[in-house]
Amino acid sequence: MALLEIDGVSRRFGDFTAVDNVSLAIEAGEFFTLLGPSGCGKTTLLRMIAGFDAPDGGRIRLDGLDLVDKPPETRPVRTVFQSYALFPHMTVEGNIAFPLKMTKTPARDIAPKVAAALEDVRLQGFGARYPQELSGGQKQRVAIARALVTHPTVLLLDEPLAALDAKLREEMQLELINLQKEVGITFVYVTHDQTEALALSHRIAVMNKGRVEQVDEPSKIYGFPTTRFVADFIGHCNLLSGPVRDSGNGIVTVDVAGLGPVRVAASSSVATGRPGTVALRPEKIRIAREAPAEASANGCAGTVSDLLYMGDVTMYKVDTPGGQKVEALLANSASGRTKFFEVGDAVEMSWPVAAGHFIAE
Amino acid sequence: MKRAPERLGKWLVSGPPLAYLVVFFALPTLIMVLASFRTPGDFGGLAPLVGEDGGLDLNLDSYARFFTDSIYAEIFLKSFWYALLTTLLCLTLAYPLALLIARSGKQYRDLLLLLVILPFWSNFLIRVYAWMIILGPQAALARGVNGVLAAFGHEPVPLLFSSFAVLVCLVYVHLPFMVLPLYANLEKHDQALLDAAQDLGANAWQRFWRITFPLSLPGVYAGAALVFIPALGIFAIPDILGGPDDSLIGNVIKQQFLETRDWPFGSVLSIVLTVAAVSLAALAAWVGRRSGGRAFGA
């Protein structure tokens, strides 16, 4: 039995359905992420787990016990808020000791527990400071220490790194992974940042319009998206759609307007004529001045219409003669030159059948 | 070096209020300080500054009178006690009200605030006189109270012309001055802090005492100062609603100037009151900075 079971949970605000019949099973010790664009219902779902909002339908069970009628202060669940929500009139120690005092911890046990929590988040020596005297990253750590000090069964994190700059965010991501491993507490993490979700999570639930689109490990979510939305939302992806021309021997051929037939590996066969989509990651496309010597399964010529130089890589936007737009990513490391192609260059793209992923519609 | 137009602009903005304060506050205060050292005139007011012997007629007689006759210290203490009681009662009544307004829907807040300041639209004295009617012996309140007392075999008590009437009216008049700063503070509180406290295991009572109340202390101090200081010097309310024993320091000062016409002694009492009020305000500010300054400043 899963530790946290979300069973057919819905939440409506007037005509708007924020969470639509969501069911998830989150295992003990898991780093589980709810990922989706703003307004997809991920924060509403988190607030229902914490108890700040009540579902209109469905059950939330923790360790087999129904949570729905328990007020937030009685749930063995703690939240790290996006705004940190540190108490400004208490020191760092006062903040971390707060949940211990609320749970009637004997006074002599409080100081060692606070010290241990400060050590967990590497903030020894900061106990006497006030929140206003801390940097964003330090505040974040205090919020985490405060939520972890009572050893909750589940820790809920609501976009905890959103307010930090990119460099610090990356640092905190590594720390979160290590911290979660160390304390072994189940983390339920909400974010709209797909790189963050991929980097941190054991499993990700991708949400869209109140529904769960796909639940899987990061590599599966990235490599084998089951819906167009997931393919498009996670990273960059060319979505090449058209009717299925034929299917067999583990290969599906899709007629893509402006590109021609595209062959792609597929685990099951698909009826001819059905609409389908080939999800093709830009980095899986070989882009060169000439077509490869050995003919590839898929290939087409095109003209670079735009490029985004990003330092380590360059994203080329290529227009095919038929009018299809394809994005191809190329690492800049291969030569001393900063860019391989310029806007207006004629290029040849090619990719094997295994590069793409077939999504039936 | 700042540019000339910028400096000129600053003077244009701050000049008029500065001049006003110098003419109508600083100078009168100096005149009062000077008057406290002079001799009262034979028919009231002040005796000539230059005496018949040609010397300056300045002395400490009025101060000596204040410090030798304990009746004035007693009236001061009583005034402090009334002002303190008024402040505490205002705080007790205003806090729930301010919290209610701050937590009600945005569309109702302005209306509720308007109701709080509505009494200011009528004259202060009229509002005080209104209490004479409310507390008068023929009014329902007095009849009801005395009816209950009679049922228990007690003698009837007058509500009007008593310390009770003075205190009720002091609280009534000053209540908005406590509600407004409290509301201004409470309205800014971050709901996320209360959510966090609840998430960390605090029940409603603990959330109030450990989060809302400590964070509202700047509003409490501001409201307390706005109530305590005017309540300390007030004379109209004891004059109209109080009994013979309810004279406060404001009444004594008024008496010295208008009835006894002993201006030097009236000045001494005024100076003592001003010094006491300013010292208390400074003390409150110091305590406020020590207990909450770090947490709320920054």
Contacts between the chains, C-beta under 8 A, distances in Angstrom:
chain1	res1	chain2	res2	distance
A	50	B	199	6.0
A	51	B	199	7.9
A	52	B	195	6.1
A	52	B	198	7.9
A	52	B	199	7.8
A	71	B	198	7.6
A	72	B	195	7.8
A	72	B	198	4.8
A	72	B	199	5.4
A	73	B	198	5.1
A	73	B	199	7.4
A	73	B	200	7.8
A	73	B	201	5.0
A	73	B	202	6.1
A	73	B	203	5.7
A	74	B	201	7.9
A	77	B	199	7.8
A	78	B	199	6.1
A	78	B	200	6.8
A	79	B	195	7.8
A	79	B	196	7.3
A	79	B	199	4.7
A	81	B	192	5.5
A	81	B	195	7.1
A	81	B	196	5.8
A	83	B	190	7.4
A	83	B	192	5.1
A	85	B	190	7.2
A	85	B	192	4.2
A	85	B	193	5.4
A	85	B	195	6.8
A	85	B	196	3.7
A	86	B	196	8.0
A	87	B	193	6.2
A	87	B	196	7.6
A	87	B	197	7.5
A	87	B	210	8.0
A	87	B	211	6.4
A	88	B	193	8.0
A	88	B	215	7.2
A	88	B	295	5.4
A	88	B	296	7.0
A	89	B	214	4.8
A	89	B	215	5.8
A	89	B	292	6.7
A	89	B	295	3.9
A	89	B	296	7.2
A	90	B	295	7.6
A	98	B	197	7.3
A	98	B	200	5.6
A	98	B	202	7.6
A	98	B	210	7.4
A	99	B	200	3.9
A	99	B	201	5.3
A	102	B	200	6.0
A	102	B	201	3.6
A	102	B	202	5.0
A	102	B	206	6.3
A	103	B	201	5.5
A	130	B	294	5.7
A	130	B	295	6.1
A	130	B	298	7.5
A	132	B	295	8.0
A	132	B	298	3.8
A	133	B	298	7.5
A	146	B	200	6.8
A	147	B	199	7.9
A	147	B	200	7.5
A	150	B	200	7.8
A	150	B	201	7.4
